[in-house]
Amino acid sequence: MKTTTTVAPQVATAGAFRATRRRRTSRSLVVTCSLAVAVCALFVLTMMVGSFQLSAGEVIASVLQLREDPSVDFVVRGLRLPTAASALAVGLALGAAGTIFQQLLRNPLASPDFVGINSGAGLAAITGIVLLQVSGVAVSALALAGAVAAALLMYVLAWRDGVAGYRFILIGIGATLFFDGLIGYMLTRAQLSDARQAMHWLTGSVGQADASELRLLLGALLLLLPTAVLLQRQLRALELGDDTARALGIRTELSRAGLLATAVVLTALAVAVAGPIVFVALVAGPIANRLLGPATGGIIPAALVGAALLLTADLIAVHLLPTALPTGVVTGAVGAPYLLWLLATTNRQGAGG
Amino acid sequence: MTRLHAEGLTLGYDDQAIVTNLDVQVLDGKITMIVGANACGKSTLLRGLARLLKPRHGAVYLDGKALTEMSTHEVAKVLGLLPQTPLAPDGITVADLVARGRYPHQGWFRRWTERDDDAVTRALDATGTADLVNRPLRQLSGGQRQRVWVAMALAQDTDLLLLDEPTTYLDINHQVELLRLLRKLNAESGKTIVVVLHDLNLACRFSDHVIAMAEGAIVAEGAPTEVVTAELVEKVFGLACVVVPDPVAGTPMVVPT
């Protein structure tokens, strides 16, 4: 009797679990590939539209340097490619960084916009613009330094035998308000032209990217996205709590430091290139999870969602609205309702922390 | 020498020592249960044995080597642990959670294989959670959830398994069900199991060996029938009682007076 009861379900479950896993693997492959295609399409589309309309073929030929056509090349490579490339790169960086933060801190609110990193970068950049009269790459370098310093400060303040999600977020909100207060003070001290430059930077726009900053971000992405993929396994274990992660043989402190460093550098470079673009990091991970299935937490899909969001936001900001707006305005307009929805549903489920 | 043992082990948090100078042998192929009053150091000892806490003094040895000198990844292939309150990401499904138990057997580039499929399937079958694979963890009852966590620890496929109060928050029926499951695992695969347990009667009923602790020291250890007496319960828990044989299994049963 014993053999029949143990053998029969074994066969059934072997099938059930394998089928589930296969379905998940293929779903994740399909979603990731579709996202990649969508991002490529949006990337080309942003370069097609504008006062001088181009076909997809012309854009692709010009970007890949397949054909020589000075006027098309001027519009595409000279004017539109830098903006499109920075929207792509910043979106990828913010999407990846956002989901890493949210998973590490086990809280959907824990995106870099909310834990003081954007504000730290902003404060450093504005200080540079107003007090030191710098511009261009120097502003970005300061933003990078500010983001890293803010992240270290948060780590020191919030870390106590591992981190409780809410503690980190409350300290982050406090730090954000403090930094924003200082930014306001800086602006009151500024010359009018400096203040204008500073405000433009603070709104966040992919159109303001400087070529050398962009190259730095693209280089960092080539290095850090594969790093993030390698650390994905560690991240999934850390999600189960430090004790479980350690029991699974993960070196928790090292893995967490590596993941945080990756996310902070990605955020910092994105902010350095485009200014503090809000909400992309917050929504990219949850949208990717919606597409992939709950708690899948793929870093690459989240990065692709981030890129798709930012490219779309840029299209809307520059072409669909009556007057061209900075990208940050559009992401803010989309992100704020999401945040309200998140707060409402999180409270209802009682599962925010 | 048993596979897992500790010598002169002192453990603590911050500057407070909780467990001092313990020598422990975890009997191979047996179920050991650690019992004692709240804050006696039983969970601390378990965390020490599972390398979650670094010893202040002394060492824990696995197969003759100090845990602190082994790679944590290698240890995870031999020694599994289910913590007291494991966390699960919101919305995670049973299949996804149990599959994460395979991490010690994967490397930077070695991903999922047939062996992983087999181990997860065995774990799901052993715990009776196979028909839950597509369900989100948070929709399950407390008893089902705990069995899923045990399945995750089993998927790790280790010779030794440590569990920290696995029956907390479960009703009596599910407590017994879980402990029966541990007995079955021990009987079928010879797994060495160490459990920190609150309930002394259940510990007597389901263990081969009990370790009774008080104030960070081991007061008594041995087979339940030999060790658990009214004097011991008085000493460890401060409870006046009589100890009678369990009418079903004959193991010691504590009845307060």
Interface residues (C-beta under 8 A of the other chain):
Chain A: T6 P9 Q10 A12 T13 A14 A16 F17 R18 T20 R21 R24 Q103 R106 L230 R233 R236 A237 E239 L240 G241 D243 T244 R246 A247 L248 G249 I250 R251 N289 G293 P294 A295 T296 G297 Q349 A351
Chain B: R47 A50 R51 L52 S71 T72 H73 E74 V75 A76 K77 L79 G80 L81 L82 P83 T85 P86 L87 A88 P89 D90 G91 I92 T93 A95 D96 L97 A99 R100 G101 Y103 P104 Q106 W108 W112 D117 D118 V120 T121 L124 D125 A130 D131 V133 N134 P136 R138 A153 Q156
